[in-house]
Amino acid sequence: MGLMSVSRADGTTIAELDKSFWSERATVVIEGRPWSFGKDGGARTGICESDPALRLSATRPSFWRQGWQVTSGSTTYEIKPAGVFISAYDVFRDGTAIGASGKGSFWTNKPWVDVPDDVPAADAVFLLWIAFLMRARAAQSAASAST
């Protein structure tokens, strides 16, 4: 994936994300602040390097389900498939549907996430990261199942 710009709907760039080639890790600059997205056991984490108290984490509540639960401070998000044969994801905040995630086209795995403006930029970028990981895992699973 390499370097990717993350923009708001109005085209304003809010983050630059550089994915590690071989792992589910990335270095990210969100609104001028460096972050590190990585792994801690089964969880995926986001840590602000200039303020380590700012942390994000994502876990899968169940091995059998594809959804992820994302925690940012006292806010809990959930991102999960919109349906059985649908490639889109629904985004929930504290149990209420607030947005969606999809991909650019049939030919690309580049995701997008649409959430309200009151979702902090770091939370939105981390949700986008989790959506990317979900898509990459689904594509990898489909490829291994067809061989």
JOBELSUL-V147713 format. One record per pair of residues at least 24 apart in sequence whose ideal C-beta (glycine too) atoms are under 10 Angstrom apart, sorted by the first residue. I is the first residue (numbers start at 1). J is the second residue. Records with the same first field share a line. If there is no record, write none. Layout:
I = J ; J
This chain:
1 = 26 ; 109 ; 110 ; 132 ; 136
3 = 27
4 = 28 ; 110 ; 111 ; 128 ; 129 ; 132
6 = 30 ; 112 ; 113 ; 121 ; 124 ; 125 ; 128 ; 129
7 = 112
8 = 117 ; 121 ; 124
9 = 112 ; 114 ; 117
10 = 117
14 = 121 ; 122 ; 124 ; 125
15 = 121 ; 122 ; 124 ; 125 ; 126 ; 128 ; 129
16 = 125
17 = 125 ; 128 ; 129 ; 132
19 = 129 ; 132 ; 133 ; 136
24 = 129 ; 130 ; 132 ; 133 ; 136 ; 137
26 = 125 ; 129 ; 132 ; 133
28 = 122 ; 125 ; 126 ; 129
29 = 125
30 = 54 ; 120 ; 121 ; 122 ; 123 ; 124 ; 125 ; 126
31 = 120 ; 121 ; 122 ; 125
33 = 121 ; 122
35 = 122 ; 125 ; 126 ; 129
37 = 125 ; 126 ; 129 ; 130 ; 133
43 = 68 ; 69 ; 71
44 = 68 ; 70 ; 126 ; 129 ; 130 ; 133
45 = 126
46 = 70 ; 72 ; 122 ; 123 ; 125 ; 126 ; 129 ; 130
48 = 122
54 = 120 ; 122
55 = 122
56 = 120 ; 122 ; 123 ; 125 ; 126 ; 127 ; 129 ; 130
57 = 126
58 = 126 ; 127 ; 129 ; 130 ; 133 ; 134
60 = 134
66 = 134 ; 137 ; 138 ; 141
67 = 92 ; 130 ; 134
68 = 127 ; 130 ; 131 ; 133 ; 134
69 = 130
70 = 123 ; 126 ; 127 ; 129 ; 130
71 = 123
72 = 119 ; 120 ; 122 ; 123 ; 126 ; 127
73 = 120 ; 123
75 = 119 ; 120 ; 123
77 = 115 ; 119 ; 123 ; 124 ; 126 ; 127 ; 130
78 = 127
79 = 113 ; 127 ; 128 ; 130 ; 131 ; 134
80 = 134
81 = 134 ; 138
87 = 135 ; 138
88 = 131
89 = 113 ; 127 ; 130 ; 131 ; 134 ; 135
91 = 115 ; 116 ; 119 ; 124 ; 127 ; 130 ; 131
93 = 118 ; 119 ; 123 ; 127
99 = 124 ; 127
100 = 131
101 = 127 ; 128 ; 130 ; 131 ; 132 ; 134 ; 135
102 = 131 ; 135
103 = 131 ; 132 ; 135
108 = 135
109 = 135 ; 136 ; 138 ; 139
110 = 135
111 = 135 ; 136
